[in-house]
Amino acid sequence: MTIDLFNTDCMKYVATLPMGYFDLVIADPPYGIGRDWERRNKASQRFSESYDNTERPSPEVFDEIIRVSKHWIIWGWNYFTDILPPTNYLIVWDKMSNCNQTFHYSKAEIAGTDIKIPCNLVSIPWDGYRMGEETGTKKIHPHQKPVALFRWLLTTYGRRAKRIFDPFAGSGSLAVACKQLGREYVGCEIDQTFYKAAYSRIFDNPPPQPLEEFLPFMGNQKVD
């Protein structure tokens, strides 16, 4: 098993790859909601030096991350309906915050996929201090998703997927899930602050200095 995390633009990495190299890409790209989110959420001050998320990835980015993988799951479906291929196969993550009548964040998130499972729903708590199995831990990314959510995706949608690609690694939650389930993982995170935090979370050590450059295809093995 290998777990690779690179501090690079995902477009730079995928340019080295052939079509269908990965079994599954699970992407959580920037939704382009940065300014609106900052107005609604006081916690944004914690991430003010690194956080942006004011622009969506271009259509070319989605074309490339889909090209290099046999199947895809992309979060933020409702923000990219004009860019992504049409699909009837959606995934809804219910954050179990119905009793919270504040509206500082979405109480559910939607992903689209090309995997032919009818519209599916998963309920995993993620509401302020209520973070399921991660309750009591501190978020390292403003839009961090639970490890339990990615484990569920891998076991429900990626049972046969051995090689996983994460073009917007963020907090590294998908990498942690892959490590727990014994899947090969390659992630790219362009922001150096988030990359260092995610690397430390995944490997329990700070990243090497200088930061490692990726190698085409397999990268550098980090977990045996």
ZISUL-V426141 format. One record per pair of residues at least 12 apart in sequence whose C-alpha atoms are under 8 Angstrom apart, sorted by the first residue. I is the first residue (numbers start at 1). J is the second residue. Records with the same first field share a line. If there is no record, write none. Layout:
I: J  J
//
This chain:
1: 182  183  184  223  224
2: 183  184  185  221  222  223  224
3: 175  178  179  184  185  186  221  222  223
4: 185  186  187  219  220  221  222
5: 169  186  187  188  189  195  199
6: 186  187  188  189  195  212  213  214
7: 188  189  190  191  192  195  211  212  213
8: 188  189  190  191
9: 188  189  190
10: 167  168  188  189  190
11: 61  64
13: 188  214  216
14: 64  65  68
16: 216  217
17: 68  216  217
18: 68
19: 67  68  69
20: 67  68  69  70
21: 68  69  70
22: 68  69  70  163  164  165
23: 69  70  71  161  162  163  164
24: 69  70  71  72  73  158  161  163  164  165
25: 65  66  69  71  72  73  74  164  165  166  167
26: 72  73  74  75  164  165  166  167
27: 72  73  74  75  165  166  167  168  169
28: 74  75  76  167  168  169
29: 56  57  74  75  76  167  168
30: 53  54  55  56  57
31: 53  54  55  56  76  79
32: 53  54  55  56
33: 53  54  55
34: 51  52  53  54
35: 53  54
37: 104  105
40: 104  105
41: 104  105
43: 142
44: 142
47: 141  142
50: 191  193  194
51: 142
59: 83  84
62: 83  84
65: 167
69: 165
71: 113  114  115
72: 113  114  115
73: 111  112  113  114
74: 111  112  113
75: 109  110  111  112
76: 109  110  111  112
77: 110  111  112
78: 110
87: 112  113  114
88: 118  119
89: 112  113  114  115  116  117  118  119
90: 110  111  112  113  118  119  120
91: 110  111  112  113  119  120  121  122
92: 108  109  110  111  119  120  121  122
93: 108  109  110  121  122  123  124
94: 107  108  109  121  122  123  124  125
95: 107  108  123  124  125  126  127
96: 123  124  125  126  127
97: 125  126  127
115: 157
122: 149
124: 148  149
126: 146
131: 146
133: 148
134: 146
140: 171  194  197  198
141: 170  171  194
144: 170  171  173
145: 173
146: 173
147: 173  174  176  177
148: 177
150: 173  174  177
151: 174  177  178  181
161: 183
162: 183  184
163: 183  184  185  186
164: 178  183  184  185  186
165: 185  186  187
166: 185  186  187  188
167: 187  188  189
168: 187  188  189  190
169: 187  188  189  195  198
170: 189  194  195  198
171: 194  195  197  198
172: 198  199  201  202
175: 187  202
176: 202
186: 219
//
